[in-house]
């Protein structure tokens, strides 16, 4: 009887290990690479905001879908590239694009690769996406050769924006909301959060390593905390101090390491990852637009 119980127990252990190995090698990597594609209300259509639809093809033959939203004023003060977060889409920024248009700015909204209507199978957290931003800048320069270009990114979009700011010096300034410092660290943070506070680094390392091979990118080069050390243009970094998705301390660390002399940190008291505007209200929006106008007027 004891031998039988022992054999059953051993079999269960083997099955659990096999199941865990399968998940780590074949499920988690794709969970990292392939966020759910979503759509949401397009306020450009409902509010009849002047805009055109665009598509660009990257060097690795991925089609990016986007909008060019036109200023509602005779004077165009600048062109702002808006970058959404993980599992988001360009439509998430359409209300902001209308606000920008009412303040005299053109904006350029694209679905990141592997998001929304854009092509591509895999999200690489900025590794390839920073080159996609340069492609968007090429398009802006074609249509508006002298326009001052800014970049505005939220969450993952903020990480992409910082990597783009480091790479492409045609970007004159940045607004960065609620983003992370290091891809390896944030993958561990999310694994720990989804596992009821139990973090297992080796699982994250294996899953991320497998994901990097599938998606053809190097996680060691996705480190916004290093990118900020090479950014000298003006940057505003904002973060909610009750953010449970991406730690408030990461926003502070990015700001502390940012090389730019003209920089501003905005703390939104009691705001989490998703309600910065609801909690911050008009005061928060006013700070962002004040910074924006300081860079363009």
C-alpha positions in Angstrom: 0.0 0.0 0.0 2.8 2.4 0.9 4.6 1.6 -2.3 1.5 2.3 -4.3 1.0 5.7 -2.6 4.6 6.5 -3.2 4.3 5.7 -6.9 1.1 7.8 -7.2 2.8 10.7 -5.4 5.9 10.4 -7.6 3.7 10.3 -10.7 1.8 13.4 -9.6 5.1 15.2 -9.0 6.4 14.2 -12.5 3.1 15.4 -14.1 3.2 18.7 -12.2 6.8 19.3 -13.3 6.0 18.4 -16.9 2.9 20.7 -16.9 5.0 23.6 -15.4 7.7 23.0 -18.0 5.2 23.1 -20.8 3.6 26.4 -19.5 7.0 28.1 -19.0 8.3 27.1 -22.4 5.2 27.2 -24.5 2.6 29.5 -22.9 4.3 32.3 -20.9 6.6 33.3 -23.8 3.6 33.9 -26.1 1.7 35.6 -23.3 4.6 38.1 -23.2 4.7 38.5 -26.9 1.1 38.5 -28.0 -1.2 40.9 -26.0 -4.9 40.7 -26.7 -5.9 43.0 -29.6 -8.6 45.5 -28.6 -10.7 48.2 -30.2 -12.6 51.0 -28.5 -14.6 54.2 -29.2 -13.0 56.3 -31.9 -13.8 59.9 -30.8 -12.3 61.3 -34.0 -15.4 59.9 -35.7 -18.0 60.6 -33.1 -16.8 64.2 -32.6 -16.1 64.7 -36.3 -12.5 65.7 -35.7 -10.5 66.5 -38.9 -8.1 63.6 -39.5 -6.7 61.2 -42.1 -6.0 57.5 -41.9 -2.5 56.3 -42.5 -0.5 53.2 -43.0 3.3 52.8 -42.9 5.4 49.7 -43.7 8.4 49.0 -41.5 11.7 47.6 -42.7 10.7 44.2 -41.5 7.5 44.4 -43.7 5.0 45.1 -40.9 2.1 47.4 -41.7 1.3 50.0 -39.0 -2.2 51.6 -39.0 -2.7 55.1 -37.7 -4.3 58.5 -37.8 -3.0 62.0 -38.5 -5.2 64.3 -36.5 -5.1 67.9 -37.7 -4.9 71.1 -35.6 -8.1 73.0 -35.2 -6.2 76.3 -35.2 -4.6 78.2 -38.1 -1.2 77.9 -36.4 0.3 74.5 -35.8 2.6 74.6 -32.8 4.0 71.1 -33.1 3.4 67.5 -34.0 2.9 65.0 -31.2 3.4 61.3 -31.5 1.0 59.4 -29.1 1.9 55.9 -28.0 -0.5 53.6 -26.2 0.2 50.9 -23.6 0.3 47.1 -23.7 -2.9 45.6 -25.0 -4.1 49.0 -26.0 -4.8 50.7 -29.3 -4.6 54.1 -31.0 -8.2 54.8 -30.3 -7.4 55.1 -26.6 -5.7 58.4 -27.4 -8.4 59.9 -29.6 -9.8 62.1 -26.8 -6.4 63.5 -26.1 -5.8 64.0 -29.8 -8.9 66.2 -29.9 -7.6 68.2 -26.9 -4.3 68.7 -28.7 -6.0 69.8 -31.9 -8.0 72.4 -29.9 -4.7 73.7 -28.5 -3.0 74.0 -31.9 -1.2 70.6 -32.3 -1.2 68.0 -34.9 -1.0 64.4 -33.5 0.0 61.1 -34.9 -1.5 58.0 -33.4 -0.5 54.5 -34.5 -1.3 51.0 -33.2 1.9 49.5 -32.0 3.1 46.4 -33.9 1.0 43.3 -32.7 -1.7 45.7 -31.4 -5.0 46.9 -32.8 -5.1 47.0 -36.6 -1.4 47.0 -37.1 0.4 43.9 -38.4 3.1 41.9 -36.7 2.8 38.9 -34.4 5.0 40.0 -31.5 5.4 43.0 -29.1 9.1 43.6 -28.3 8.6 46.3 -25.7 10.5 49.0 -27.6 13.3 47.0 -29.1 11.8 47.1 -32.6 9.1 49.7 -31.8 11.7 52.5 -31.4 12.6 52.0 -35.1 8.9 52.2 -35.9 8.8 55.6 -34.2 11.6 56.8 -36.5 9.5 55.7 -39.5 6.6 57.8 -38.2 9.0 60.8 -37.8 10.1 60.3 -41.4 6.4 60.6 -42.4 6.0 63.8 -40.3 9.0 65.3 -41.9 7.7 64.6 -45.3 4.5 66.6 -44.6 5.8 69.1 -42.1 9.5 69.7 -42.6 9.9 72.3 -39.9 7.3 71.2 -37.3 8.7 70.6 -33.8 8.1 66.9 -32.8 7.2 65.7 -29.4 6.4 62.2 -28.1 3.8 61.3 -25.5 3.7 57.7 -24.2 1.7 55.9 -21.5 2.8 52.7 -19.7 4.5 50.5 -22.3 4.1 53.5 -24.6 6.3 55.5 -22.2 9.0 52.9 -22.3 8.9 52.9 -26.1 9.0 56.7 -26.1 12.1 56.8 -23.9 13.9 54.3 -26.1 12.9 56.4 -29.1 14.1 59.6 -27.5 17.5 58.0 -26.9 17.7 56.8 -30.5 16.2 59.6 -32.6 17.3 63.1 -31.8 14.7 64.6 -34.1 12.3 64.3 -31.2 12.5 67.6 -29.3 10.7 66.7 -26.1 8.8 63.9 -24.3 5.9 63.3 -21.9 6.2 60.0 -20.2 3.4 58.5 -18.0 3.5 55.5 -15.7 6.3 53.4 -17.2 8.9 50.9 -16.1 12.6 50.9 -15.8 13.7 47.5 -17.0 11.9 44.8 -18.9 13.3 41.9 -16.9 12.2 43.6 -13.7 8.7 44.4 -14.8 8.2 40.8 -16.1 9.1 39.6 -12.7 6.8 42.1 -11.0 3.9 41.0 -13.1 4.6 37.3 -12.5 4.7 37.9 -8.8 1.5 39.9 -8.9 -0.4 37.3 -10.8 1.0 34.5 -8.5 -0.5 36.0 -5.3 2.8 37.6 -4.3 5.0 34.7 -5.0 7.9 35.6 -7.3 9.9 33.0 -9.1 12.8 34.6 -11.0 13.9 31.5 -12.9 10.5 31.1 -14.4 10.5 34.7 -15.6 14.1 34.3 -17.0 13.3 31.1 -18.9 10.0 32.6 -20.3 11.6 35.9 -21.3 14.6 34.2 -22.9 12.3 32.0 -25.0 10.2 35.0 -25.9 13.3 36.9 -27.0 14.2 34.1 -29.4 10.7 33.9 -30.9 10.4 37.6 -31.2 14.0 38.2 -32.3 14.9 40.9 -29.7 17.3 41.3 -26.8 15.6 42.0 -23.5 18.9 43.3 -22.1 18.5 46.3 -24.5 15.0 47.1 -23.2 16.1 49.2 -20.3 14.5 52.7 -20.1 16.6 53.3 -17.0 19.6 53.2 -19.2 18.0 55.2 -22.1 17.2 58.2 -19.8 20.9 58.6 -19.2 21.4 59.5 -22.8 18.4 61.9 -23.2 19.2 65.6 -23.1 16.0 67.1 -24.4 13.2 68.3 -22.1 11.1 65.5 -20.6 8.2 65.4 -18.2 7.7 62.1 -16.2 4.4 61.5 -14.4 3.4 58.7 -12.1 0.6 57.9 -9.7 1.8 57.1 -6.2 -0.7 54.3 -5.7 0.2 52.5 -8.9 0.0 48.7 -8.3 1.0 47.7 -11.9 4.2 49.7 -12.3 5.8 50.9 -9.1 5.8 54.6 -8.3 9.5 54.2 -7.4 10.3 53.4 -11.1 9.0 56.7 -12.2 11.2 58.4 -9.6 14.2 56.4 -10.6 13.7 57.3 -14.3 13.5 61.0 -13.3 16.6 60.8 -11.1 18.7 59.2 -13.9 17.4 61.4 -16.7 20.3 63.4 -18.1 18.1 66.3 -19.3 18.6 69.5 -17.4 15.1 70.7 -18.3 12.9 68.0 -16.7 9.8 67.8 -14.5 8.4 65.1 -12.3 4.6 65.1 -11.7 3.3 63.0 -8.8 -0.4 62.2 -8.9 -1.5 61.6 -5.3 -3.7 58.4 -4.8 -3.7 57.6 -8.6 -3.2 54.1 -9.8 -2.1 52.8 -13.2 -5.4 53.5 -14.9 -7.0 56.6 -13.3 -4.3 59.3 -13.5 -6.6 61.7 -15.3 -9.7 60.9 -13.2 -7.8 61.4 -10.0 -5.5 64.2 -11.1 -8.3 66.1 -12.8 -7.9 69.4 -14.4 -4.8 70.2 -12.4 -2.9 67.2 -13.8 -3.9 68.0 -17.4 -3.0 71.6 -16.9 0.5 70.6 -15.8 1.0 68.5 -18.9 -0.3 71.1 -21.3 1.8 73.8 -19.6 4.9 71.8 -20.1 3.9 71.1 -23.7 3.4 74.8 -24.4 6.7 75.7 -22.8 8.4 73.5 -25.4 6.6 74.8 -28.4 5.6 78.4 -27.9 
